[in-house]
Amino acid sequence: MDGDGAPDRGFAEALDARALADLRAAGVRRTWPAGAVLFREGDRADRVLVLESGTVKVVTTSSGGVEHILALRTAGAVLGELAVADGGPRSATAVATTPVEALAVPAARFRTFLTDHPAATLELLTIAIGRLRAADRQRAEFGSTDTITRLVRTLRDLARSHGRTVDGGIRLDLLSQDDLAALCGSSREAVSRSLGTLRAAGLVATGRRSVTILDIDGIDAWEV
């Protein structure tokens, strides 16, 4: 899957030393500045990317032009592997939200790598299943919970996977209210109201494209 759901377990970190060396030998390191598109939805899948540093958001665009964020990916994550495996077009667009460095492995070389390393294929399957489970859980939550509950769960997950410890809390950078709305399946207005409620409760502080969780225990314990 080009991207869906919760944070990945790290693909590269799960490989043994020989497999990791073979993977690195098969690819070329590339860098992208913040805001760059690594690949686009509908493109031919000619390579797999293994992130080495930075953060990438994986998005899809509806027929009405609305952008939906499927996931945020960080170092160790693999991008574009299923489109390479089945020969189909990219199912989503990957955009660098920070400067990014990744190992770009041509499709044919990646398939050869998987043939030579069955354990790596099993690891990809585990990652794919995890993404599907997360996507199923997300769809169920979108239909059964309100915005503030989904927002709290999103902030909790992001704090653990992308948070940066600062004085007074855990900071989530490079996230606009539009991004948060897309991640939790709500409108920007509903997310803005929910953030206001969390601010009033002393649980978060907000800035331009950032949210700081002031009380992670309060976020963990939140119930409506």
Secondary structure, DSSP 8 states (H G I E B T S, - for coil): ----SS----TGGGS-HHHHHHHHHH-EEEEE-TT-EEE-TT-B--EEEEEEES-EEEEEE-TTS-EEEEEEE-TT-EESHHHHHH--B-SSEEEESS-EEEEEEEHHHHHHHHHH-HHHHHHHHHHHHHHHHHHHHHHHHHHHS-HHHHHHHHHHHHHHHH-EEETTEEEEES--HHHHHHHHTS-HHHHHHHHHHHHHTTSEEEETTEEEES-HHHHHT---
